[in-house]
Amino acid sequence: MSKETEIDQPNNQETVDPGASEAELTESVSNEEIELELLQDEQLSETEQLQQQVAEANDQVLRVQAEMQNVRRRVERDVENAHKYALDKFSGDLLPVVDNLERALSAISADDESQKAVAEGIELTLKSFVDVLARFKIEPIDPAGQPFDANLHQAVSMVPNPDLEPNTVMDVFQKGYTLNGRLIRPAMVIVSKAA
């Protein structure tokens, strides 16, 4: 090659030595191919890395969104329970008043005319008190004659009774109460057992 030919070639291409052997030429071409492949691999690996980072970021965003939904549901449930059961302790403190009114009624003789007005007054007071409790979803549990349920009843004693099935509530000492379906106080009962 002449000097003019070498000058006319662009600088970015390698000049081929005319005296180079065929093995050297093949090696130089294969080196160029390897460099091109490495460059492509680097570009692919960078693209793959970026795609993996995007996928991880999307996964993380989805997890955060799911966690936020779970937190929102828990908070809504807690607020709902706070509204439903806010009266739990207060209603528990009111129940002895109902018990005392019921005891007062049972202590008054129905035959005594002088106590009739007192009995009516206590009955009206008890009725209005029970109506207020019902308005706030406080319901009595009066299980006389029903099968014993350990979730709602507290057995004070067991008495043999051949007339009743075993584990049947024979008598109720004290009514139980629930607030929105949740037990405030179990009913204290006497349960029958096999004779």
CYANA upper distance limits for C-alpha pairs under 8 A (distance plus 0.5 A):
  1 MET  CA      5 THR  CA      6.79
  1 MET  CA      6 GLU  CA      7.56
  1 MET  CA     18 PRO  CA      7.88
  2 SER  CA      6 GLU  CA      7.05
  3 LYS  CA      7 ILE  CA      6.74
  4 GLU  CA      8 ASP  CA      6.76
  5 THR  CA      9 GLN  CA      7.10
  6 GLU  CA     15 THR  CA      8.06
  9 GLN  CA     13 GLN  CA      7.99
 16 VAL  CA     20 ALA  CA      8.10
 16 VAL  CA     25 LEU  CA      8.46
 20 ALA  CA     24 GLU  CA      6.65
 20 ALA  CA     25 LEU  CA      7.15
 21 SER  CA     25 LEU  CA      6.85
 22 GLU  CA     26 THR  CA      6.65
 23 ALA  CA     27 GLU  CA      6.54
 24 GLU  CA     28 SER  CA      6.62
 25 LEU  CA     29 VAL  CA      6.76
 26 THR  CA     30 SER  CA      6.56
 27 GLU  CA     31 ASN  CA      6.54
 28 SER  CA     32 GLU  CA      6.82
 29 VAL  CA     33 GLU  CA      6.79
 30 SER  CA     34 ILE  CA      6.59
 31 ASN  CA     35 GLU  CA      6.64
 32 GLU  CA     36 LEU  CA      6.66
 33 GLU  CA     37 GLU  CA      6.61
 34 ILE  CA     38 LEU  CA      6.56
 35 GLU  CA     39 LEU  CA      6.59
 36 LEU  CA     40 GLN  CA      6.65
 37 GLU  CA     41 ASP  CA      6.42
 38 LEU  CA     42 GLU  CA      6.54
 39 LEU  CA     43 GLN  CA      6.72
 40 GLN  CA     44 LEU  CA      6.48
 41 ASP  CA     45 SER  CA      6.33
 42 GLU  CA     46 GLU  CA      6.47
 43 GLN  CA     47 THR  CA      6.61
 44 LEU  CA     48 GLU  CA      6.43
 45 SER  CA     49 GLN  CA      6.41
 46 GLU  CA     50 LEU  CA      6.62
 47 THR  CA     51 GLN  CA      6.60
 48 GLU  CA     52 GLN  CA      6.50
 49 GLN  CA     53 GLN  CA      6.59
 50 LEU  CA     54 VAL  CA      6.65
 51 GLN  CA     55 ALA  CA      6.60
 52 GLN  CA     56 GLU  CA      6.59
 53 GLN  CA     57 ALA  CA      6.55
 54 VAL  CA     58 ASN  CA      6.60
 55 ALA  CA     59 ASP  CA      6.62
 56 GLU  CA     60 GLN  CA      6.57
 57 ALA  CA     61 VAL  CA      6.65
 58 ASN  CA     62 LEU  CA      6.69
 59 ASP  CA     63 ARG  CA      6.71
 60 GLN  CA     64 VAL  CA      6.66
 61 VAL  CA     65 GLN  CA      6.64
 62 LEU  CA     66 ALA  CA      6.64
 63 ARG  CA     67 GLU  CA      6.60
 64 VAL  CA     68 MET  CA      6.61
 65 GLN  CA     69 GLN  CA      6.74
 66 ALA  CA     70 ASN  CA      6.75
 67 GLU  CA     71 VAL  CA      6.64
 68 MET  CA     72 ARG  CA      6.55
 69 GLN  CA     73 ARG  CA      6.67
 70 ASN  CA     74 ARG  CA      6.66
 71 VAL  CA     75 VAL  CA      6.62
 72 ARG  CA     76 GLU  CA      6.64
 73 ARG  CA     77 ARG  CA      6.60
 74 ARG  CA     78 ASP  CA      6.55
 75 VAL  CA     79 VAL  CA      6.57
 76 GLU  CA     80 GLU  CA      6.58
 77 ARG  CA     81 ASN  CA      6.58
 78 ASP  CA     82 ALA  CA      6.52
 79 VAL  CA     83 HIS  CA      6.77
 80 GLU  CA     84 LYS  CA      6.63
 81 ASN  CA     85 TYR  CA      6.27
 81 ASN  CA     86 ALA  CA      8.32
 82 ALA  CA     86 ALA  CA      5.86
 84 LYS  CA    180 ASN  CA      7.25
 85 TYR  CA    179 LEU  CA      7.52
 85 TYR  CA    180 ASN  CA      8.01
 87 LEU  CA     91 SER  CA      6.16
 88 ASP  CA     92 GLY  CA      6.76
 88 ASP  CA    179 LEU  CA      7.47
 88 ASP  CA    184 ILE  CA      7.36
 89 LYS  CA     93 ASP  CA      6.84
 90 PHE  CA     94 LEU  CA      7.00
 91 SER  CA     95 LEU  CA      6.86
 91 SER  CA    138 ILE  CA      8.23
 92 GLY  CA     96 PRO  CA      8.39
 92 GLY  CA    184 ILE  CA      6.97
 92 GLY  CA    185 ARG  CA      7.89
 94 LEU  CA     98 VAL  CA      7.48
 95 LEU  CA     99 ASP  CA      6.84
 96 PRO  CA    100 ASN  CA      6.58
 97 VAL  CA    101 LEU  CA      6.76
 98 VAL  CA    102 GLU  CA      6.74
 98 VAL  CA    126 LEU  CA      7.23
 98 VAL  CA    129 PHE  CA      7.88
 98 VAL  CA    130 VAL  CA      8.14
 99 ASP  CA    103 ARG  CA      6.68
 99 ASP  CA    174 GLN  CA      7.91
100 ASN  CA    104 ALA  CA      6.57
101 LEU  CA    105 LEU  CA      6.79
101 LEU  CA    122 ILE  CA      7.17
101 LEU  CA    126 LEU  CA      6.72
102 GLU  CA    106 SER  CA      6.79
102 GLU  CA    126 LEU  CA      7.90
103 ARG  CA    107 ALA  CA      6.63
104 ALA  CA    108 ILE  CA      7.00
104 ALA  CA    122 ILE  CA      8.19
105 LEU  CA    119 ALA  CA      6.66
105 LEU  CA    122 ILE  CA      7.24
105 LEU  CA    123 GLU  CA      7.63
108 ILE  CA    115 GLN  CA      7.38
108 ILE  CA    119 ALA  CA      7.23
109 SER  CA    115 GLN  CA      7.83
110 ALA  CA    115 GLN  CA      8.35
110 ALA  CA    116 LYS  CA      7.52
112 ASP  CA    116 LYS  CA      7.10
113 GLU  CA    117 ALA  CA      8.43
115 GLN  CA    119 ALA  CA      6.63
116 LYS  CA    120 GLU  CA      6.74
117 ALA  CA    121 GLY  CA      6.73
118 VAL  CA    122 ILE  CA      6.72
119 ALA  CA    123 GLU  CA      6.53
120 GLU  CA    124 LEU  CA      6.66
121 GLY  CA    125 THR  CA      6.66
122 ILE  CA    126 LEU  CA      6.49
123 GLU  CA    127 LYS  CA      6.51
124 LEU  CA    128 SER  CA      6.68
125 THR  CA    129 PHE  CA      6.60
126 LEU  CA    130 VAL  CA      6.57
127 LYS  CA    131 ASP  CA      6.61
128 SER  CA    132 VAL  CA      6.75
129 PHE  CA    133 LEU  CA      6.87
130 VAL  CA    134 ALA  CA      6.66
131 ASP  CA    135 ARG  CA      6.67
132 VAL  CA    136 PHE  CA      7.09
133 LEU  CA    137 LYS  CA      6.95
133 LEU  CA    138 ILE  CA      5.52
133 LEU  CA    139 GLU  CA      7.63
134 ALA  CA    138 ILE  CA      5.58
134 ALA  CA    139 GLU  CA      6.37
136 PHE  CA    179 LEU  CA      8.45
137 LYS  CA    178 THR  CA      8.41
137 LYS  CA    179 LEU  CA      6.15
137 LYS  CA    180 ASN  CA      5.93
138 ILE  CA    177 TYR  CA      7.03
138 ILE  CA    178 THR  CA      6.06
138 ILE  CA    179 LEU  CA      5.03
138 ILE  CA    180 ASN  CA      7.16
139 GLU  CA    177 TYR  CA      5.98
139 GLU  CA    178 THR  CA      5.81
139 GLU  CA    179 LEU  CA      7.02
139 GLU  CA    180 ASN  CA      8.46
140 PRO  CA    175 LYS  CA      6.94
140 PRO  CA    176 GLY  CA      6.23
140 PRO  CA    177 TYR  CA      4.89
140 PRO  CA    178 THR  CA      7.03
141 ILE  CA    152 LEU  CA      8.35
141 ILE  CA    175 LYS  CA      6.13
141 ILE  CA    176 GLY  CA      5.14
141 ILE  CA    177 TYR  CA      5.85
141 ILE  CA    178 THR  CA      7.84
141 ILE  CA    186 PRO  CA      8.37
141 ILE  CA    187 ALA  CA      6.95
142 ASP  CA    172 VAL  CA      7.62
142 ASP  CA    175 LYS  CA      5.95
142 ASP  CA    176 GLY  CA      7.25
142 ASP  CA    187 ALA  CA      7.62
143 PRO  CA    147 PRO  CA      8.36
143 PRO  CA    169 VAL  CA      7.09
143 PRO  CA    172 VAL  CA      7.68
143 PRO  CA    187 ALA  CA      8.18
144 ALA  CA    169 VAL  CA      5.88
144 ALA  CA    170 MET  CA      6.46
144 ALA  CA    171 ASP  CA      6.28
144 ALA  CA    172 VAL  CA      6.68
145 GLY  CA    168 THR  CA      6.69
145 GLY  CA    169 VAL  CA      5.69
145 GLY  CA    170 MET  CA      6.39
145 GLY  CA    171 ASP  CA      8.30
146 GLN  CA    168 THR  CA      6.23
146 GLN  CA    169 VAL  CA      6.08
147 PRO  CA    167 ASN  CA      6.47
147 PRO  CA    168 THR  CA      4.85
147 PRO  CA    169 VAL  CA      6.44
148 PHE  CA    153 HIS  CA      7.20
148 PHE  CA    167 ASN  CA      5.96
148 PHE  CA    168 THR  CA      5.90
148 PHE  CA    169 VAL  CA      6.19
148 PHE  CA    191 VAL  CA      7.51
149 ASP  CA    153 HIS  CA      6.11
150 ALA  CA    154 GLN  CA      6.98
151 ASN  CA    186 PRO  CA      8.32
152 LEU  CA    176 GLY  CA      7.93
152 LEU  CA    183 LEU  CA      7.48
152 LEU  CA    186 PRO  CA      5.62
152 LEU  CA    187 ALA  CA      6.99
153 HIS  CA    176 GLY  CA      7.91
153 HIS  CA    186 PRO  CA      5.41
153 HIS  CA    187 ALA  CA      5.16
153 HIS  CA    188 MET  CA      6.55
153 HIS  CA    189 VAL  CA      7.19
154 GLN  CA    186 PRO  CA      6.36
154 GLN  CA    187 ALA  CA      6.31
154 GLN  CA    188 MET  CA      5.33
154 GLN  CA    189 VAL  CA      6.57
155 ALA  CA    188 MET  CA      6.43
155 ALA  CA    189 VAL  CA      5.50
155 ALA  CA    190 ILE  CA      6.22
155 ALA  CA    191 VAL  CA      6.87
156 VAL  CA    188 MET  CA      6.66
156 VAL  CA    189 VAL  CA      6.19
156 VAL  CA    190 ILE  CA      6.16
156 VAL  CA    191 VAL  CA      8.38
157 SER  CA    189 VAL  CA      7.90
157 SER  CA    190 ILE  CA      5.63
157 SER  CA    191 VAL  CA      6.85
158 MET  CA    190 ILE  CA      6.27
158 MET  CA    191 VAL  CA      5.23
158 MET  CA    192 SER  CA      5.97
158 MET  CA    193 LYS  CA      6.55
159 VAL  CA    190 ILE  CA      7.60
159 VAL  CA    191 VAL  CA      6.77
159 VAL  CA    192 SER  CA      5.50
159 VAL  CA    193 LYS  CA      6.28
160 PRO  CA    192 SER  CA      6.06
160 PRO  CA    193 LYS  CA      5.22
160 PRO  CA    194 ALA  CA      6.08
160 PRO  CA    195 ALA  CA      5.25
161 ASN  CA    166 PRO  CA      8.38
161 ASN  CA    192 SER  CA      6.17
161 ASN  CA    193 LYS  CA      6.71
161 ASN  CA    194 ALA  CA      6.94
161 ASN  CA    195 ALA  CA      6.39
162 PRO  CA    194 ALA  CA      7.02
162 PRO  CA    195 ALA  CA      6.21
164 LEU  CA    168 THR  CA      7.23
164 LEU  CA    192 SER  CA      7.26
165 GLU  CA    192 SER  CA      7.63
165 GLU  CA    193 LYS  CA      7.93
165 GLU  CA    194 ALA  CA      7.92
166 PRO  CA    191 VAL  CA      8.28
166 PRO  CA    192 SER  CA      5.78
166 PRO  CA    193 LYS  CA      4.89
166 PRO  CA    194 ALA  CA      5.81
167 ASN  CA    191 VAL  CA      6.09
167 ASN  CA    192 SER  CA      5.76
167 ASN  CA    193 LYS  CA      6.31
168 THR  CA    191 VAL  CA      5.97
168 THR  CA    192 SER  CA      5.84
168 THR  CA    193 LYS  CA      8.26
169 VAL  CA    189 VAL  CA      6.87
169 VAL  CA    190 ILE  CA      6.38
169 VAL  CA    191 VAL  CA      5.05
169 VAL  CA    192 SER  CA      6.86
170 MET  CA    189 VAL  CA      7.84
170 MET  CA    190 ILE  CA      6.07
170 MET  CA    191 VAL  CA      5.98
170 MET  CA    192 SER  CA      6.62
171 ASP  CA    189 VAL  CA      6.21
171 ASP  CA    190 ILE  CA      5.70
171 ASP  CA    191 VAL  CA      7.83
172 VAL  CA    187 ALA  CA      7.55
172 VAL  CA    188 MET  CA      6.52
172 VAL  CA    189 VAL  CA      4.96
172 VAL  CA    190 ILE  CA      6.94
173 PHE  CA    187 ALA  CA      8.11
173 PHE  CA    188 MET  CA      5.90
173 PHE  CA    189 VAL  CA      6.11
173 PHE  CA    190 ILE  CA      8.09
174 GLN  CA    187 ALA  CA      6.14
174 GLN  CA    188 MET  CA      5.59
174 GLN  CA    189 VAL  CA      7.66
175 LYS  CA    186 PRO  CA      7.89
175 LYS  CA    187 ALA  CA      5.15
175 LYS  CA    188 MET  CA      7.12
176 GLY  CA    183 LEU  CA      8.45
176 GLY  CA    184 ILE  CA      7.99
176 GLY  CA    185 ARG  CA      5.56
176 GLY  CA    186 PRO  CA      4.96
176 GLY  CA    187 ALA  CA      4.21
176 GLY  CA    188 MET  CA      7.62
177 TYR  CA    183 LEU  CA      6.73
177 TYR  CA    184 ILE  CA      6.05
177 TYR  CA    185 ARG  CA      5.82
177 TYR  CA    186 PRO  CA      7.13
177 TYR  CA    187 ALA  CA      7.87
178 THR  CA    182 ARG  CA      5.62
178 THR  CA    183 LEU  CA      4.80
178 THR  CA    184 ILE  CA      5.58
178 THR  CA    185 ARG  CA      7.45
179 LEU  CA    183 LEU  CA      6.87
179 LEU  CA    184 ILE  CA      6.84
